[in-house]
Amino acid sequence: MTKTLVAYFSASGTTARVAKDLAEAIGADLFEIAPETPYTRADLNWNDRGSRSSVEMGDDACRPALATTVADMGAYDVVFVGFPVWWYVEPRIIDSFLEAHDLAGKTVVPFATSGGSGLGQASQRMQTLVPDARVLSGGLLNGRPSKTQLANWASEALR
């Protein structure tokens, strides 16, 4: 039997809500990807080139420290990874998460929430960070999808 994890980073609560509903809909464990130093409202101001998020996203090598890691990643076969889209890709904290865990042989399914853009190059970037995993194309889960819709989406995403 496949064991599944839904891991997510949420800046505003939107991705958290979707991740929790997705985990419940598919019977998965849930893990919050949190930075060691929480983001403030000012940190998230993408209009300010000096804000923490802008500086992080301007540096491809940036890896914000994680507050915690998954205790037993080896127990999972499939890992759904959720995040808000930042600059058309995943936030650097997601890169920190991916590189902090051994995902070799696992299936990774990105999902995102976005106010106006698609996943961009997130799946391709994520694949380069975990070359021994199988990173699927994933998708956007905007709005308030029902648990039935989320379960159907997860099933389709894994095909």
C-alpha positions as CSV (number, residue, x, y, z in Angstrom):
1,M,0.0,0.0,0.0
2,T,1.2,3.5,-0.9
3,K,1.9,5.8,2.0
4,T,1.4,9.5,1.1
5,L,2.5,12.8,2.6
6,V,1.1,16.3,1.9
7,A,3.9,18.8,2.7
8,Y,3.1,22.5,2.3
9,F,4.4,26.0,2.8
10,S,1.8,28.7,3.2
11,A,2.5,32.4,3.5
12,S,-1.1,33.6,3.9
13,G,-3.1,30.5,4.9
14,T,-4.5,29.8,1.4
15,T,-2.1,26.9,0.6
16,A,-2.5,25.6,4.2
17,R,-6.3,25.3,3.8
18,V,-6.0,23.4,0.4
19,A,-3.2,21.2,1.8
20,K,-5.3,20.2,4.8
21,D,-8.3,19.4,2.7
22,L,-6.1,17.4,0.2
23,A,-4.6,15.4,3.0
24,E,-8.0,14.6,4.4
25,A,-9.4,13.8,1.0
26,I,-6.7,11.3,0.1
27,G,-5.9,9.9,3.6
28,A,-2.4,11.3,3.7
29,D,-0.3,12.6,6.5
30,L,0.2,16.3,6.7
31,F,3.4,18.3,7.3
32,E,3.9,22.1,7.4
33,I,7.1,23.4,5.8
34,A,8.0,26.3,8.0
35,P,11.0,28.6,8.0
36,E,13.1,28.7,11.1
37,T,12.5,32.5,11.1
38,P,8.8,33.1,10.2
39,Y,8.0,35.5,7.4
40,T,6.5,38.9,8.4
41,R,4.1,40.9,6.3
42,A,7.0,43.2,5.3
43,D,9.1,40.1,4.3
44,L,6.4,39.1,1.9
45,N,6.1,42.5,0.1
46,W,7.0,41.5,-3.4
47,N,6.8,45.1,-4.5
48,D,9.8,45.9,-2.3
49,R,13.0,44.7,-3.9
50,G,14.7,44.7,-0.5
51,S,12.0,42.5,1.2
52,R,13.1,39.1,2.4
53,S,11.0,37.2,-0.2
54,S,12.4,39.4,-3.1
55,V,16.0,38.9,-1.9
56,E,15.5,35.1,-1.6
57,M,13.9,34.8,-5.0
58,G,16.6,36.9,-6.6
59,D,19.2,34.3,-5.4
60,D,18.8,30.9,-6.9
61,A,21.2,29.4,-4.3
62,C,19.3,30.8,-1.4
63,R,18.0,28.1,1.0
64,P,16.1,29.5,4.0
65,A,16.6,27.4,7.2
66,L,13.7,25.1,8.0
67,A,12.1,25.0,11.5
68,T,11.8,21.2,11.3
69,T,12.1,18.3,8.9
70,V,10.0,15.2,8.3
71,A,11.0,12.6,11.0
72,D,10.7,9.6,8.7
73,M,10.6,10.5,5.0
74,G,11.5,6.9,4.2
75,A,8.0,5.9,5.2
76,Y,6.5,7.7,2.2
77,D,6.2,6.7,-1.4
78,V,4.4,9.8,-2.7
79,V,4.9,13.4,-1.5
80,F,2.6,16.1,-2.6
81,V,4.4,19.5,-2.1
82,G,2.2,22.6,-1.9
83,F,3.2,26.2,-2.1
84,P,2.1,29.7,-3.2
85,V,3.7,30.6,-6.6
86,W,6.4,33.2,-6.2
87,W,8.0,34.7,-9.3
88,Y,6.5,31.9,-11.4
89,V,8.2,29.1,-9.4
90,E,8.3,27.6,-6.0
91,P,9.5,29.7,-3.0
92,R,13.1,29.0,-2.0
93,I,11.8,27.4,1.3
94,I,10.5,24.6,-0.9
95,D,14.0,24.1,-2.3
96,S,15.3,23.9,1.3
97,F,12.7,21.2,2.0
98,L,13.5,19.2,-1.1
99,E,17.2,19.2,-0.5
100,A,16.8,18.4,3.3
101,H,15.1,15.1,2.6
102,D,16.1,11.9,0.7
103,L,13.4,11.7,-2.0
104,A,15.2,9.1,-4.1
105,G,12.7,6.7,-5.7
106,K,9.7,8.7,-4.5
107,T,7.0,10.4,-6.6
108,V,6.8,14.1,-5.9
109,V,3.6,16.0,-7.0
110,P,3.8,19.8,-6.8
111,F,0.6,21.8,-6.2
112,A,0.2,25.5,-5.9
113,T,-2.1,28.3,-5.1
114,S,-1.7,31.5,-7.1
115,G,-3.4,34.8,-7.5
116,G,-2.6,35.1,-11.1
117,S,0.1,32.8,-12.5
118,G,0.6,29.2,-13.3
119,L,3.3,26.8,-11.9
120,G,5.7,28.2,-14.5
121,Q,9.0,26.2,-14.3
122,A,8.4,24.9,-10.8
123,S,8.2,21.2,-11.7
124,Q,11.3,21.4,-13.8
125,R,13.3,23.2,-11.2
126,M,12.1,20.8,-8.5
127,Q,13.2,17.9,-10.6
128,T,16.8,19.3,-10.8
129,L,16.9,19.5,-7.0
130,V,15.8,15.9,-6.5
131,P,17.1,14.1,-9.6
132,D,16.5,10.6,-8.1
133,A,12.8,11.3,-7.6
134,R,10.0,11.4,-10.1
135,V,8.6,14.9,-10.1
136,L,5.2,15.1,-11.9
137,S,3.8,18.2,-13.5
138,G,1.3,18.8,-10.7
139,G,-1.1,21.7,-10.9
140,L,-2.9,24.7,-9.5
141,L,-5.5,24.2,-6.8
142,N,-7.1,27.7,-6.6
143,G,-10.4,28.6,-5.1
144,R,-12.0,26.2,-2.7
145,P,-12.0,22.8,-4.3
146,S,-14.2,20.2,-2.6
147,K,-12.6,17.2,-1.1
148,T,-14.1,15.1,-3.9
149,Q,-12.5,17.4,-6.4
150,L,-9.2,17.2,-4.6
151,A,-9.3,13.4,-4.4
152,N,-10.1,13.3,-8.2
153,W,-7.3,15.7,-8.9
154,A,-4.8,13.7,-6.9
155,S,-5.8,10.5,-8.7
156,E,-5.4,12.1,-12.1
157,A,-2.1,13.8,-11.1
158,L,-0.6,10.4,-10.3
159,R,-1.5,8.8,-13.6
